[in-house]
Amino acid sequence: MKVKTFPINAGKLVAILHKIDAEELGVMAGDRVEIVNKNNQKTCVAVVDITNYAVVVDQVGLFEEVIEKLKVKNGNKVNITPTGQLKSLDYIKKKMNGESLTFEEISTIVKDISEDRLSDIEATAFISAIYMRGMDIDETISMTKSLINEGNKIEFKKGIVVDKHSVGGVNGRATMIITPIIASTGLLMPKTSSRSITSAAGTADSMEVLAEVCLNVDKIKKITENVGGVIAWGGAVDLAPADDKIIKIEHPLSIDPEGQVIASVLAKKASVGSKYVVIDLPVGKYVKIKDKDTAIRMAKKFVQVGKEVGMKIEAVITNGEEPCGMAFGSALEAKYALEVLEGKRFDNLAQKSCELSGALLEMVGKAQHGKGFEMAREILESGKALEKFKEMIKAQGGKIYSSDKVPTAPYTKEFKAGADGVIDELNTKLLTKIARIAGSPSNKTAGLMLYKLVGEKVKEGDLLFTIHAENKEKLIAAEKFAYKNLPFSFKRIILHTIR
Amino acid sequence: MKVKTFPINAGKLVAILHKIDAEELGVMAGDRVEIVNKNNQKTCVAVVDITNYAVVVDQVGLFEEVIEKLKVKNGNKVNITPTGQLKSLDYIKKKMNGESLTFEEISTIVKDISEDRLSDIEATAFISAIYMRGMDIDETISMTKSLINEGNKIEFKKGIVVDKHSVGGVNGRATMIITPIIASTGLLMPKTSSRSITSAAGTADSMEVLAEVCLNVDKIKKITENVGGVIAWGGAVDLAPADDKIIKIEHPLSIDPEGQVIASVLAKKASVGSKYVVIDLPVGKYVKIKDKDTAIRMAKKFVQVGKEVGMKIEAVITNGEEPCGMAFGSALEAKYALEVLEGKRFDNLAQKSCELSGALLEMVGKAQHGKGFEMAREILESGKALEKFKEMIKAQGGKIYSSDKVPTAPYTKEFKAGADGVIDELNTKLLTKIARIAGSPSNKTAGLMLYKLVGEKVKEGDLLFTIHAENKEKLIAAEKFAYKNLPFSFKRIILHTIR
């Protein structure tokens, strides 16, 4: 057959056949064929897609990935023969049928995902199966090890690598405070962070206001060795290709199987050589983990799986009932974290950052048992953490070094209390939604600043929150939404009146 | 953004964005965006795919389906905005979580599948969910009704439409005998058949040896009205687009959720207006349904669901332990069916064909209760069925009208009994495999002829089966396989010897 090249990355190994050729070969869409380049005998197995239009009879359409493997050019001749099924498919089917998978079976599947051999259909069937059937602890360990084996690694010649990870929090940029505290003690903290998916900002989004976050492996390694800490965007580093592909499937379905969360987090930590990790599990009505039992179960699994892959883990369950820090939005959260580092604020974000830093310092023996928090607070209040953070910003191609230089969106609207009262509940989901309507995360300067937390007394006319919007239209839309969906509720003395 | 067109059918509505644009829009791969053509204000919702290569910044890559909807040309400008999730996704998630779906929910999903709004990932999650969670009877009814609503229909002005369907048999072309028997009584039988997937031949493959089977809706309608019967390839008729898409996902996973089988079969029967249908459920070690309990459960569901969509169903459980007829392969099976119609043979294929025809004749009242089989046999033996079949062949652009004109592959190898004995078991899976190695179904003349059935006495040197291969290489390969994996086993008197 003659090759017709398409200059597109398909994200998987695909061969487009004309309906008549497919019939003759006895293959259907989704079957696999072996393609041999007649010029150089290079071979490749691809998944068949069938068309009536894109190619003519006796022509096969190939995308970048297959073109690369076969070193083939438009018009070249190839031989195509049907091949058997991948072993992975038997294992996926086994999991769909409710049986547990062995390490060998899981690692075969992960290898096939990593090397683009599975179609979206096949990979989705697997993810759906681990979502619906669950993964037991052995499978979670197998998955973690498989992801580690398939991923890339950053290795450091000397130094102890530590890390922290928060599972499904909402706002607050503890990472931007913890990393410099830890790095200033001589430990290494090469942090790869995510961008926002459903929140107002991710750590990578916030850090990007101050410095570059699209760093490659070499840069991350160099900065960590020189400065001790770095905050990069994980998406720019190809550390866990299989995991990235799994997340690409989980995202549109908005599913997040518990075992996969654990495997994914720990494999990423392992890829940068972390030996000590604090896992933060916020529990609350408006965050990912709704109840303490789930958090405790996950915490235990994190510790157990960590042990199996050579990591010391401390999983802490934290209060996710209220926001952590008062800012929502990339720039506002960056500004806020800088203010904490500059000593202008010490609130629940600072408290959490020092507690988590303290846990890490105690784990590695930098601080005596029970003295970690104090040590972290001392580093923060002395200004050492701020100095270290500025070093990090500089090493990452620094843009902004001081909280008063952080830009915020010009269109603002203040919301004030209509009566006296005590704040009973803060709906962080609604606060996030308002920030997103105002323009975050695509606009970095947009967002929302909060002025009161749960339990605080409020007088009529007190400022509750301010919306920062990218333009007038978005300000009006966010305002409207906020009036309709008040993110605050007040404590009531009279709960009910009988008339 | 500027449009870059790709002249490819993607099989779904896709928009390819550059990584930087996707980030700015705040969308990830798998999210949905609304695209508005600035020239004519036509809109379309598409699933985002992200690339670094295929398009540049401020450019969106569109495939045929979206190009068609937007009436857009290469270089045109479009506006792109993120949109919310489809409702279908909530329902798919609900099913994944083990809850039952209502009719409205299932029909929303089926509509979205039918109109290409769901990505492969989303559709696969749904199919996986109905496979792992199962569909209860109400869901099966909802699915059947939804597939009927989304499909196309052939309507006949007069006449009673009947049909038969076999669930997962192996060989034998009862359809080629039943259709002319039924058609010669004045009933209408517009049969859409499948091609082989795992067998040596499908009915459409076999019929294609004698006549054209790629017929459109108009032709099927016209031939049925003129002749009474037709045997077309279902794949060439766009009667059930949603079902075809579901099968495209089931196939690579080789899953076939029970409820979906029922819905799929009955929706296809409804699309041609069938009112009376016999469902044949072969049970045996080497066919799809392995045990009688499963067959009985499915049979009851077929009847119940049929009633809900206005169809009278009789589901019969048949013996799938041995082949039905002695031929394996498109041409050999066509030749064999013709021989039955020509009165040259009356064996288990003829018996089954008359029994199923008889059941249909009794259902519609053409034959008295208990007299259907005799009536069918009379039609077959009188030669009326053969005459009708020749009319059908002619109407379908006939090629071959007589069994002695059917070509068979020239390379043959006979397998003879090495000793006297009684045949204990026939492995139809192995027989099929041998036929496939010899070249079927892609080569129509290749296959295998069998000469003995279970229970028959065999003398040393008696012919057991003959392989017909497309060429010498395939003959040798099929021979080798047959020697290694004998499809026959003989009854033993001495089962075990103690020495």
Interface residues (C-beta under 8 A of the other chain):
Chain A: F6 P7 I8 N9 G11 I16 E23 E24 L25 G26 M28 A29 G30 D31 V47 D49 T51 N52 Y53 A54 G61 E64 Q85 L89 I92 K93 M96 G98 S119 D120 I121 E122 T124 A125 I127 S128 A129 Y131 M132 R133 R195 S196 I197 K248 I249 H251 P252 L253 S254 I255 P441 S442
Chain B: F6 P7 I8 N9 G11 I16 E23 E24 L25 G26 M28 A29 G30 D31 V47 D49 T51 N52 Y53 A54 G61 E64 L89 I92 K93 M96 G98 S119 D120 I121 E122 T124 A125 I127 S128 A129 Y131 M132 R133 R195 S196 I197 K248 I249 H251 P252 L253 S254 I255 P441 S442
